[in-house]
Amino acid sequence: MVKTKVKVEYYSMVLGSTLFNNTNGAISFKNKSGRILDLFRVEKENDQLLLSTEVKGENGKIIGKLKWNNFSYINENFDGIINPSNEEIQFSCILRSKETNEEIINCTISKSGIISVKGVFFIESKRIEISDSSLKIGNNTEFQMKSCCKDSMGKGIIICEDGISI
């Protein structure tokens, strides 16, 4: 039997304190020229949700690659931790600096299909920081994300310089 991975449709993603329902499992960044670049992608195989991302440092170099819930590359200055699943969590991972012990990314997929992402990401020299309460883009733009729920209508989440679009 050949395993195939398919695009995820209609799952929930949490960014900060905002729950986005009915997403297609993608978080992207739209640059000033309008080009859309993937930050995270979620696919599905059988009943498992599989997370993939490339994490870059401030210098633009890759510090970690997560491919289908497994680290395929980790820079020697970082630790990639895959936490064991439990009755509530299907998948959880952390990429952490060995020097400072700072969490660079923290991703969780619950067994109910909710994908949660927090951390600091660099894409095209832009710093994107997602915390429990805010989304910060670059050094100047910060969006306080109130606890709320948005319907994504089957689309992905796109982070732009001036906020989030669906």
Helices and strands as residue ranges (DSSP letters): E 6-7, E 11-15, E 18-23, E 26-30, E 36-45, E 48-56, E 62-67, E 70-74, E 78-83, E 89-97, E 103-110, E 114-123, E 126-130, E 134-137, E 141-144, E 148-151, E 157-160, E 163-165
